[in-house]
Amino acid sequence: MLGNLLGGFITILVGVNLMPVIANGIQGALYVHGNGTNVSGASNTILSLVTIFFALGVMSAGVSLAINGMRNAGLV
């Protein structure tokens, strides 16, 4: 139980610390040297959503690990 809870919190902690790296990479892919756009149209929209999908994935992985740990302990 404790291992799953700690694993969930560590997953969230690592994901939150990687969030600026992901956001900077997306910003670099969208704009070349801050002036012109590198992609446009639907590709721009989808690429802009990568950060939120990463955040949702990290959150769901951490929460599912924590819930499985509590379920194994009989708390849920």
N, C-alpha and C positions, 0 to 999 in steps of 0.2 A: 504494500500500500504506500509506504513512505517513498519508495523508489519511484513509483509512478507519479506521485505528487511532485517530487523534486524534478523528475524528468519533464513534466509539463511546465513547471515554472522555468526551468533552464531553457526549454524550447522557446518559450515566449521571450525570455531575456536575450537569447542569441538573435532571435528574429527582429526584436526591436533595435538591437545594436547594428544589425545589417541593413535596416531600413534606409538610412541616409546613403549608403553605398548604392543600393538599388535605385533610389530616386536620382542620384547624380548620374548614374549610368543611363537611365531613361532620358534625362535632360540632355546628356551628351549625344544620345542617338537622335533626339528630336531636332536639335539645333546645332548647326555647324558654326563654331566660333561666336555664338551669340547673335549672329546676324540673320542668315538665311535658314530656311527650314530644310531639313534633310529628307523628310517624308511628308506626305500630305494626304488628305482625304480620310478614308476609312482606316488606313494604316496608322495615321496620327492618332485617331481616337482609340484604337485598340492598344497601341503602344502606351498611351497615357493611362490606361486602366491597369497596366501590369503592376504598378505599385500597390493599388488597392487589392488586387487579387493575391499578391504576395502577403499582404497584411492579413487578409481573411484566411489564407492557408495556414499561416503561423498560428493565428488565434485558434482556429479549429483543431489543429494538431495538439496544441498545448492543453486546450480544454478537454479534448477526448482522452488524453493521457491521464489527466487529473480525475476525470469522471470514472474511467476504468479502475483507477486505484481505489477510489472510494467505493465503487461497486464491489470490488473484490474484498474489501473490508466489511461490507455489509452496511455502509452508511447511506447508500442510495438504493 
